[in-house]
């Protein structure tokens, strides 16, 4: 995922909303009281990371904590997911709060007393395991918010669903997982949230909160194009059909889809060819060539058009040379879309938590499976800064040097707590 670029303070569409009162002193006190435990959880998760669909220890710790808070707890959702239901003392809306649980096959290079030294097998290789995308922070923050809200149970006007999700980074090969599988298994069937909120730590200044309306993170689809030519001697290309030349023309043709075929004023889009494979010798024109790549955009209709145009472009370029193609597009995560009305109404909540560190987020070409929840019910996904003051310590997510400044943790707990409280009190849709 690319580094987030920040713009100015959020404009009139947010600032025109009614001011939301500050968090009550009692809530601030509860947050302060849980913070030592939040830090302890975060460090423990960081030191003991687990890959997607294998978060057994992690899930056990979370489930035990939610049960201790007196919640209704469901485990083994989508393999290792945990869901806690907190019913308030009064009737009201249902709000869902989500955190992801999985780590990455990355060997940690950060010098921390609680650095990960875990190793495991991944796709047949021995790999290090690290919370290089910050999900340890997400879990600890949500456990802290759960503690605060459970202490306020009798005062809550509604119900809170706490979703601890496995495999956000993708399920192991041959398995299903993540948000899509949780929904497939009925996550929202019995209790359907009126809104869902999630956050992601990001290498921007510690404690900064960034959000935007509409498309926020890109859809992520992959494609595979097989160009079928006719093998011949490299000294006699006219005796066959050269799939390498055709593939090269297809690569160039695909670049005209975002630059010349789609409305550039509507939304950005990306067509990337990541690999081309074909041939074995310098003097043999091969029979076929295969290319793979990724497609990304921020709008569902644009996504549909890209798929259509990739197939058309590849097919017709190949036909012009007498070749044929097989185009296969695999759907990945949808666009992460922040419901505009929900985001406008809840932005003041984030602003009063972050103060001057509340900013508008730029578009992110990385993808997130929070998008599946937001396709089901109105959703809002925001970014929490964990960047250190020292620029030499700031690295992007997925780096072996990724470092999270723990000054962000109380901001995250306050933000998730305040979103739940304010939404249940009628400041949402």
C-alpha positions in Angstrom: 0.0 0.0 0.0 1.3 3.5 -0.9 2.1 6.1 1.7 -0.8 8.3 2.6 -0.4 11.9 1.5 -2.2 14.4 3.7 -4.2 17.4 2.6 -5.5 20.4 4.5 -8.0 20.3 7.4 -11.4 18.9 6.3 -13.5 21.4 4.6 -17.0 22.8 4.7 -18.8 19.5 4.1 -17.6 18.4 7.6 -17.1 21.6 9.5 -20.7 22.7 8.8 -22.0 19.9 10.9 -23.3 20.6 14.4 -20.6 20.5 17.1 -20.5 17.3 19.2 -19.8 17.9 22.9 -16.5 16.7 24.3 -16.2 13.2 25.9 -17.5 13.3 29.4 -14.9 13.3 32.2 -16.1 9.9 33.3 -15.4 8.4 29.9 -12.0 10.1 29.7 -11.3 8.5 33.1 -12.3 5.1 32.0 -10.0 5.4 28.9 -7.1 6.5 31.1 -7.7 3.6 33.4 -7.6 0.9 30.7 -4.5 2.3 28.8 -1.8 0.3 30.7 -3.7 -2.9 29.7 -4.1 -1.7 26.1 -0.3 -1.2 25.9 0.3 -4.6 27.4 -2.1 -6.3 25.0 -0.6 -4.6 22.0 3.0 -5.6 23.0 1.9 -9.2 23.7 0.2 -9.5 20.3 3.2 -7.9 18.6 5.5 -10.4 20.2 3.3 -13.4 19.3 2.0 -12.7 15.8 0.0 -15.3 13.9 -0.8 -15.6 10.2 -4.3 -15.5 8.6 -6.7 -18.3 9.6 -4.1 -19.4 12.2 -4.8 -16.7 14.9 -5.5 -19.4 17.6 -3.7 -17.9 20.5 -4.8 -14.4 19.6 -8.4 -15.4 19.3 -8.3 -17.1 22.7 -7.0 -14.0 24.5 -9.7 -11.8 22.9 -12.5 -14.2 23.6 -11.5 -14.7 27.2 -11.5 -10.9 27.7 -14.9 -10.3 26.1 -16.4 -13.1 28.2 -14.9 -11.5 31.3 -16.7 -8.3 30.3 -20.0 -10.2 30.4 -20.6 -10.2 26.6 -22.2 -12.8 24.4 -19.2 -14.3 22.6 -19.0 -16.3 19.4 -15.8 -17.9 18.4 -14.4 -19.8 15.4 -16.2 -17.5 13.0 -14.5 -17.8 9.6 -12.0 -20.2 11.2 -10.6 -18.0 14.1 -12.8 -14.9 14.2 -14.3 -13.7 17.5 -17.6 -11.7 17.8 -18.7 -10.1 21.1 -22.2 -8.6 21.6 -22.7 -5.9 24.3 -26.3 -5.0 24.9 -26.9 -1.7 26.5 -29.3 -0.8 29.3 -31.7 1.0 26.9 -33.1 0.2 23.4 -31.3 1.8 20.5 -29.3 1.2 17.3 -26.7 -1.5 16.7 -23.2 -0.3 16.0 -20.4 -2.6 14.9 -16.7 -1.9 15.6 -14.1 -4.0 13.7 -10.4 -4.9 14.2 -8.3 -7.3 12.2 -6.1 -10.0 13.8 -3.6 -11.4 11.3 0.1 -10.7 10.9 2.3 -11.0 7.8 5.1 -13.3 6.6 7.7 -10.6 7.3 10.9 -11.0 9.4 11.0 -8.1 11.9 14.0 -5.8 11.8 12.9 -3.3 14.5 14.9 -3.3 17.7 12.2 -3.6 20.3 12.1 -5.5 23.6 8.9 -7.1 22.4 9.9 -7.7 18.8 8.6 -10.8 17.1 11.0 -13.8 16.8 8.2 -16.1 15.6 8.9 -18.3 12.5 6.5 -20.6 10.7 5.8 -22.3 7.4 4.1 -20.2 4.6 3.6 -21.6 1.1 6.2 -24.2 1.8 8.8 -21.7 3.0 10.3 -21.0 6.5 9.4 -17.3 7.2 9.4 -14.8 10.0 6.1 -13.5 11.2 5.5 -9.8 12.1 2.6 -7.5 12.7 4.0 -5.3 9.9 0.6 -3.8 9.1 -0.3 -2.8 12.7 -3.1 -5.1 13.4 -1.7 -5.6 16.9 -2.7 -2.0 17.5 -6.1 -2.5 16.1 -6.9 -5.4 18.4 -5.6 -3.7 21.5 -7.5 -0.5 20.7 -10.8 -2.4 20.2 -10.3 -4.4 23.4 -9.8 -1.1 25.2 -12.9 0.4 23.7 -14.8 -2.8 24.7 -13.7 -2.5 28.3 -14.8 1.2 28.5 -18.2 0.5 26.9 -18.8 -2.5 29.0 -18.2 -0.4 32.1 -21.0 1.9 30.8 -23.4 -0.9 29.8 -26.4 0.4 31.8 -26.1 3.8 30.2 -25.7 2.6 26.6 -28.7 3.3 24.3 -28.3 0.4 21.9 -26.1 -2.6 21.2 -22.4 -2.8 20.2 -21.0 -5.6 18.1 -17.2 -6.1 18.4 -15.8 -7.9 15.3 -12.3 -9.4 15.6 -11.6 -10.6 12.1 -9.0 -13.0 10.8 -7.2 -13.1 7.5 -7.6 -9.5 6.4 -4.3 -9.8 4.5 -5.8 -12.8 2.6 -6.5 -16.4 3.4 -3.8 -19.1 2.8 -3.8 -20.6 -0.7 -6.8 -22.9 -1.1 -8.8 -21.5 1.8 -11.5 -18.9 2.3 -11.2 -16.2 5.0 -11.6 -12.7 6.2 -14.6 -10.4 6.2 -16.2 -12.1 3.2 -16.2 -15.5 4.9 -17.5 -14.0 8.2 -20.5 -12.5 6.3 -21.0 -15.7 4.3 -21.2 -17.6 7.7 -24.0 -15.2 8.8 -22.2 -12.5 10.8 -25.0 -9.9 10.2 -27.9 -12.4 9.9 -29.1 -12.4 13.5 -28.0 -8.9 14.5 -27.7 -6.5 11.6 -25.7 -3.3 12.5 -27.0 0.1 11.5 -23.4 1.2 10.9 -19.9 -0.3 11.0 -16.7 1.5 11.9 -13.1 0.5 11.5 -9.6 2.1 11.7 -6.2 1.4 10.3 -2.9 2.7 11.7 -0.8 4.5 9.2 2.7 6.1 9.0 1.5 9.7 9.5 2.1 11.8 12.7 1.2 9.9 15.9 -2.3 10.7 17.0 -3.4 12.2 13.7 -6.9 11.0 12.4 -7.7 11.1 8.7 -10.9 10.3 7.0 -12.7 11.1 3.7 -16.2 10.6 2.2 -16.9 8.1 -0.6 -14.2 5.9 -2.2 -11.3 5.7 0.2 -9.3 2.6 -0.6 -9.2 1.0 -4.0 -10.7 -2.2 -5.2 -8.1 -4.8 -6.0 -8.6 -7.3 -8.8 -6.1 -9.5 -10.5 -5.9 -10.6 -14.2 -4.2 -13.3 -16.2 -3.9 -13.1 -19.9 -2.7 -16.0 -22.0 -1.7 -15.1 -25.6 -1.7 -18.0 -27.9 0.5 -17.7 -31.0 2.3 -20.2 -33.2 5.8 -21.4 -32.5 8.5 -20.9 -35.1 12.2 -20.4 -35.6 13.5 -17.0 -34.4 15.0 -16.5 -37.8 11.7 -16.9 -39.6 9.0 -15.0 -37.6 6.8 -14.8 -40.7 6.3 -18.6 -40.4 4.5 -18.3 -37.1 2.6 -15.9 -34.9 4.8 -14.2 -32.3 3.0 -14.0 -28.9 5.8 -12.0 -27.4 5.2 -9.1 -29.8 1.4 -9.4 -29.3 1.8 -9.4 -25.5 4.0 -6.3 -25.7 1.3 -4.5 -27.8 -1.3 -5.6 -25.2 0.7 -4.1 -22.4 0.8 -0.8 -24.1 -2.8 -1.0 -25.1 -3.9 -1.7 -21.5 -2.3 1.6 -20.4 -4.7 3.5 -22.7 -7.7 2.3 -20.6 -7.0 4.6 -17.6 -5.4 7.3 -19.7 -7.7 7.5 -22.7 -10.8 5.3 -22.2 -12.1 6.3 -18.8 -13.2 9.6 -17.4 -10.1 10.8 -15.6 -12.1 13.5 -13.8 -14.3 10.9 -12.1 -11.8 8.7 -10.2 -8.2 7.5 -10.6 -7.6 3.9 -11.8 -4.6 1.7 -12.3 -3.8 -1.1 -14.7 -0.5 -2.8 -13.9 1.2 -5.7 -15.6 3.4 -7.3 -13.0 4.9 -10.2 -14.9 5.2 -11.6 -18.4 6.4 -15.2 -19.0 7.1 -17.1 -22.2 9.8 -18.7 -24.2 12.9 -20.8 -23.4 15.6 -19.9 -26.1 16.8 -16.9 -27.9 16.2 -18.4 -31.3 12.7 -19.9 -30.7 9.5 -17.8 -30.9 7.3 -19.5 -28.4 3.8 -20.8 -28.8 2.3 -18.8 -26.0 3.0 -16.0 -23.4 1.2 -15.4 -20.1 1.0 -12.1 -18.3 -0.4 -11.3 -14.8 -1.3 -8.0 -13.3 -3.6 -5.9 -11.0 -6.6 -3.6 -11.6 -7.4 -0.8 -9.0 -10.0 1.9 -8.8 -12.3 3.7 -6.4 -15.7 3.4 -8.1 -17.8 0.4 -8.7 -18.9 1.4 -12.2 -15.4 2.2 -13.2 -14.3 -1.2 -11.9 -16.9 -2.8 -14.1 -15.7 -0.8 -17.1 -12.1 -1.7 -16.6 -12.9 -5.4 -16.6 -14.8 -5.1 -19.8 -12.1 -3.0 -21.5 -9.2 -5.2 -20.5 -10.9 -8.2 -22.2 -11.8 -6.2 -25.3 -8.4 -4.6 -25.7 -6.5 -7.8 -25.3 -8.8 -9.8 -27.6 -8.8 -7.3 -30.4 -5.1 -6.6 -30.3 -4.4 -10.3 -30.5 -6.9 -10.8 -33.3 -5.2 -8.1 -35.4 -2.0 -10.3 -35.4 -3.8 -13.6 -35.9 -3.3 -14.7 -32.3 -5.9 -15.5 -29.7 -6.1 -14.7 -25.9 -7.7 -16.2 -22.8 -8.5 -13.4 -20.3 -9.3 -14.3 -16.7 -10.1 -11.6 -14.1 -10.3 -12.6 -10.5 -12.3 -10.4 -8.2 -10.4 -9.2 -5.1 -11.5 -6.7 -2.4 -14.2 -4.2 -3.5 -13.8 -0.4 -3.1 -13.7 0.7 0.5 -16.5 3.2 0.5 -17.3 5.6 3.3 -21.0 6.3 3.4 -21.1 10.1 2.7 -24.0 10.9 5.2 -22.5 8.7 7.9 -19.1 10.2 7.4 -20.3 13.8 7.5 -22.3 13.1 10.6 -19.6 11.3 12.5 -16.6 13.4 11.4 -17.2 15.9 14.3 -16.7 13.0 16.7 -13.3 12.2 15.2 -12.4 15.9 15.1 -13.1 16.4 18.8 -10.9 13.4 19.6 -8.0 14.4 17.4 -8.4 18.2 17.7 -5.9 20.0 15.3 -4.7 16.6 14.2 -7.9 15.9 12.3 -7.3 16.0 8.6 -8.7 14.8 5.3 -7.4 11.5 3.9 -6.1 11.2 0.4 -7.1 8.3 -1.8 -5.2 5.1 -1.0 -4.5 2.6 -3.8 -4.1 -0.2 -1.4 -7.2 -2.4 -0.6 -9.0 -3.4 2.5 -11.6 -6.1 3.2 -13.5 -3.8 5.5 -15.1 -3.0 2.2 -17.3 -6.1 2.4 -18.9 -4.9 5.7 -19.4 -1.4 4.2 -21.1 -3.0 1.2 -23.7 -4.6 3.6 -24.4 -1.6 5.9 -23.3 2.0 6.0 -19.6 2.1 7.0 -16.8 4.5 7.8 -13.1 3.6 7.8 -10.5 6.0 9.0 -6.7 6.2 9.6 -4.8 6.7 12.8 -1.3 8.1 12.7 1.4 6.0 14.4 4.4 7.8 12.9 7.3 8.6 15.2 8.7 12.2 15.5 12.0 10.9 14.2 11.6 10.5 10.4 14.3 7.8 10.4 11.8 5.6 12.3 8.9 6.1 9.8 8.4 3.2 7.4 5.4 2.1 5.4 3.0 -0.7 6.4 4.4 -4.1 5.4 8.0 -3.1 5.9 10.2 -5.2 8.2 11.0 -1.8 9.8 7.4 -0.8 10.4 7.2 0.9 13.8 4.0 2.1 15.7 4.4 5.0 18.1 2.2 4.0 21.1 1.1 7.6 21.7 -1.6 6.8 19.1 -3.2 4.1 21.3 -5.3 6.3 23.6 -6.4 8.4 20.6 -7.6 5.2 18.9 -9.5 4.0 22.1 -11.2 7.3 22.4 -12.1 7.4 18.8 -13.7 4.0 18.7 -15.5 4.6 22.0 -16.8 8.0 21.0 -18.0 6.7 17.6 -20.1 4.0 19.3 -21.5 6.4 21.9 -22.3 9.2 19.5 -23.9 6.9 17.0 -26.1 5.3 19.6 -27.1 8.7 20.8 -28.4 9.6 17.4 -25.5 11.4 15.7 -25.2 8.9 12.8 -27.5 8.5 9.9 
